Amino acid sequence: MSNLNKKLSGTSPVSLSAEQIRFISGLELPNRLVLPTNSDFDTQSINPSLDVWEFKYGGNKVKFDTVCPNQFITDLLKYVCVVDINMRAAPIRLNRFNNIKSFICDLELSSDIYFDSLENLAKSEFYADSMKYYDLKRTCRHLFRIEMPRFAILDYEKLEEVTIPSVKNAFLIYQDIENSFPSHLKRLIGKGLVEHSTEEGLAALTDAKLTDLTILGLSYTTGMRSIQFDKLRGSSLRREAQNPRTNLVRYSITVPLAKQRRVNVDGAKIAIPDSIGFLLEEYMNRFNLTKDSQLFTTDKVRLGSDLNASLNRGLLFLQSDETKMAIANKELIPERYVLTDFRHNVGHTMAMSGSSAEEIAYILGHSSTVAATYYIMATPELAMVQHKALGSNPVWMNMVGLMTTGYAVDKDTWVGHTVSGMLKGKLFINIGGCTRKQAKCHLCKVRSCYGCFYFRPFKNLEPHEEVYRIFSEELFELIDVTNKSGYENSPMIRTATDARHEVKLVINRLQGGLS
């Protein structure tokens, strides 16, 4: 038995600092924990304050004993499990709960100890230890995000540099990346920023919400650190081109180097979506910022804390009204993310698209390619694994649980906006309703609707099946073109795959009577 396994099997209580005790005492559990399920025969919710959680899921009776040697450790375990379940498509399995419990109860609550434990598990040749490795990494990520004392945000970046298990499992690696920054969150951010960057959307934003969305958009597209935000000035943003006839605008932003050693250079100039450009221009106009003005500053000790808080306010603002109500009623703990999560997302996304270490280093503002190689090493053969994972990761299961696309409705009784549009030369009329808050939708009709929580698909299956057929044709044609052109890792394949699965899940839901 390895030293780590001996330690995990021990029963000695973890010693907590006074700061950690105060922090855990301030954690609030939701009034009830809603379990992600689409079956009326499963347990719908449990009381997380109980020491023993019992529920039925998928025909199995499950029992979690959350009692630890120390009451504060017990409270922390419950909170981490609630956060974990809220981010998953299904309740965690018993073996994974036992892993999380052993980590929380037996390992000293310090990022250094957790990193050492990950390194030890990575050296093991047993498959079970590789599973335990990713459970520990996920638990460590939760502790960083909730800002647990002795888990400093500055150390969070080191998590991606920890050795990967020698027992290679590409599916586990993909799942780890997907869970750290799920695909449904990416689409929520992308569509939400487009919606609020329109003239009508900008006019409706308060100064505080505009600031939150601007920081969120820049983090999502560039992955900047707080020190890079601090170096941004008005002249960093530039309009590269504009077509007065179509009103299409292209923006770029100069991203300062995160670390600079010898040569004094301005930074990396990268293209950003026009939605981010519109938000940033409006931000500068509202606050009377000039080309020489510092864009982001703080009255507090650390800018990073303000930026992380702004990120999470922006994410909450983009959520559906149902999610906001559940959080307000203390039925759901909002997911927390930090700048580092967005930075890793940019690195992994580029690596999975076939970018070189030099390209990743350029975009992230690195002065060398050392850090960029970690993203490339962590993503072997993942393009193939994506297709296998689509049925089990949070993106698709959340939609099956009616958490993304809205509930189906009857066409004859619907009152409000309707959805019509063209796909591949074919006109689709009234395939569903739309509950958007703006008068005009600036997304592509029909193509962008499936997976949008404003969309209410009509119960007639025929048009949805035809949309699925067209999306399938487009995907196969795209795969053929990219293969012939030698660009097999084109990000367009992932986009087309996502769109096709969104339609299929709506069809499955309607066929199953889940309306």
Secondary structure, DSSP 8 states (H G I E B T S, - for coil): --HHHHHHT--------HHHHHHHHT----SSEE-----TTS--EE-TTSSEEEEEETTEEEEEE---SSHHHHHHHHHHHHHHHHHSSS---HHHHHHHHHHHHHS-S-HHHHHHHHHHHHH---HHHHHHHHHHHHHHHHHHHTT-TT--HHHHGGGGGS---SS--HHHHHHHHHHHS-HHHHHHHHHHHHHHTSHHHHHH--HHHHHHHHHHHHHHHH---HHHHHH-BGGGEEEEEEETTTTEEEEEEEE--SS--S-----EEEEE-HHHHHHHHHHHHHTT--TTSBS---SSS-HHHHHHHHHHHHHHHHS-HHHHHHHHTTSS------HHHHHHHHHHHHHHTT--HHHHHHHHT-SSSHHHHHHHHT-TTHHHHHHHHTTTSHHHHHHHTTSSS---B-TTT--SEEEEEEETTEEEEEEEEE--SSSS--S-TTTTTTT-TTEEEBS-HHHHHHHHHHHHHHHHHHHHHHHHHT-TT-HHHHHHHHHHHHHHHHHHHHHTT--
